Amino acid sequence: MPLIEKIANQNGTIGVWELKETVADLLKSCILNSDDTARLATYKAEKRRKEFLATRQLLQNLIPENTPIIYRDEFGKPSLINSDLNISITHSADLAAIILSEKNIGIDIEQLHRNIDKVVTRFASPAEIEFIESSKDPQFVKILFWAAKEAIFKCCGIQGVQFNEQIAITPFDYNTQSNFSGALEHPDKEVGYDIFFRIIKNNILVYCVQH
């Protein structure tokens, strides 16, 4: 069972699953309700089906009794039925992760060596690009900023957010700090976030907590 990490702290509980098993193996130990079964049937790609089942496995591991149902709104933002906890979900090429919390949260996971050079100007402001390019490890900082902004986007629940203009990351020393801050500046919402990161199996996991 590839639950490779469980992180519990004052901000919530995170589970990380390695996408090693086949769909058939995941189905053997995954308890699906009728809604889950119907949703799974809509996914044709093997990887997407594995991600879906791994997410359910994570939820069942973190809440083994009376596991709540995951509901997605019209924009795809997940929530839990029959639970006061908030949920955020993420996948990379080889890992899946969820975070559960009473707070407003968002999570993202990215492979450290993913090439996102073509989209950097779409998610980073000129000042952030300068910070990235002047750092000792531009690739790491680039992925970190991207994942942080993805987490904030998932947390805020607003569509049409301009990452390079409406989500800002405060510069920090990523060599000595494992947390930093960011802010959403949108006509519908202005709010700050505490952001945390850690490295897991050549991936960077980032989650944010709304102030």
N, C-alpha and C positions, 0 to 999 in steps of 0.2 A: 504494500500500500504506500504509494509515493507522496504521503503528506510529509514534506521535507522540513517544514518550519511552522511553528505556532508562536506567535508573538502576542503577549497580553500585557497591557499597561493601562495607565489612567485614561488613555484616549480610545481604548477599545481592544478588540481582538482581531488579529490577522492570521489567516491560514494560507500557506503556499503549497501548491501541488505540482509535482513534476509530471509533465505530459508524456509518460513512458508507455502506459498501457494501451492496448487496443480498445476500440469501442466495445467489442464483445466482452473483454475482461472487465471494463468499467460497468457494463450493464449487469454483471453478475452480483455486484455488491451495492449497486445504486438503487435506492427506493424512489420510484417515480410516481407522482400522482397523474391523474388523467390529463391535466393541463400540460405537465412536463412531457408526457408521452406524445401528445399532439404537437407540441412545439418542436420536439426532437425530430419528428417525422418531416418537418419542413426544411431541415438542414440536410443537404446532399453531400457536402464536402466532409471527408473523414476528420480533418483537423477541427472544423467547427463543431462537429458532433462530440469529439473528445473534449473540447473546451467546455461545452455545455454540461456534459456529464461530470467533468472534474469540478465545476462550480457547485453542482448539487452534492458531490461527495464532500467538498469542503464544508458546505453548510451543515450537512449531516454530522460531520466530525465536530464542528464547533457548537452545534445545538442538537445533540443526539436524541433528546426526548421532545416530542411534539414539534418536530422540525417545521418551521414555517414555509409557506409557499412564496416563491419569488414572483412578483408581478412587475411588468414593465409598462410604463405609460406610453403615450403616443409618440414620444421622442426617444424611447428606449431606456429612460432612466429607471433603474430597478428600485423596488421597495419590497418590504416583507408584509405579507398578510398575516394577521393574528400575532403581531410582535410589535413592541415599542422600539425595537432597534432599527437603526438605519443600516443600509448595506451599499457597498460599492464593489464593483467587479472589474477585473482586468486580466489580460492574457498577453504573453509574449510568444515567441516562436516555440519555446519549450517549457514555459511555466504558466500556471494560472494562480490567481490570488484573489481573496476577498477580504474585506474589512467589515466588522460589525461594531456599531457604537451607538450610544444614546446621543452622541453629538452629531453635527452635520459634518460629513467626511467625504473624501474622494481618494481614489487610489489609482496608481498606474505602475506598470512594470515594463521595462524595455531592455533589450539586449544591449550591452555596453558598446558593441562594435557596429551597431546598426548605422547605416549611412543615411543621414537626413540633411546632407548639405544642400540639396535642391530646394528644401522648404524652410531653411533657417530664417530667411527674411520675412516669411509669413508668420512665424511664431515669436520671433525675438525683435525687440526694438533696436534702433541704432546704438543706444547706450549699452544694451545687453550684448549685442554682437561685439562691441568693442571690448567688453569685459570677458567674453568668451575667447576672443582671438588673442587677448593679452595674457590669458591664463597659461599655466605650465602644461595643462592637459586640456586643450580645447575640445577634443572629442568627448571627454568625460563631462565637462561642464555643459556642452551642447545638449547631450542626452539628458543630463540632470534637469536643465531648464525646460526642455521639451516635456519630460515626464511630470514635472511640477505643474506646468500649465495645463496638461491633460487632467491631472488630478483636480485642480481648481475648477476646470470646466465641468467635470463630472459632478463635483460637489454643488456648484451654483445652480444647476438645473435651468439655465437660460440658453436659448438657441441663438445662433448668429453672433456669438462673441468673437471679436477680432483679437486673436492671441497677441499680436505684436503691438497693439495699441491699448487694449482694455484689460490685459492681465500683466502685472508688473512683478518682477522678482527683485528683492533687495539684495544687492551684492554682499557676499560673505566669504569667509575663508573656508572653502570646502575641504581643505586638508586637516583642519582642526575641529570643525563643527559638523555635526550630523543633523542639525536642524537649522532652519532659516525662516524667512517670512516672505509673503507675497500679498498681493492685493488685487481685487477685481474692481475696476472702475467702469461701470456700465450704466447707461441711463436708467435701467430698471433696478439696479442694485449696486451699492458700494460697500465692500466688506473686506476685512483683512483675514489672513490665514497664517497659522503656524504650519510649517512644512518639515517633514522628517524623511530621511532616506537611509537605506542600507544596501549593501551589495550581497546578492545571493546567486551563486552559481553563474557567474559572468553576466548577471542581469542587475539592473538597478531598480529597486522597489522604492517608490515615493508615495507618501500619503499626506494629505492635508487635513487640518481641523479648522473649521470656521470659528472666528472670534465670537 
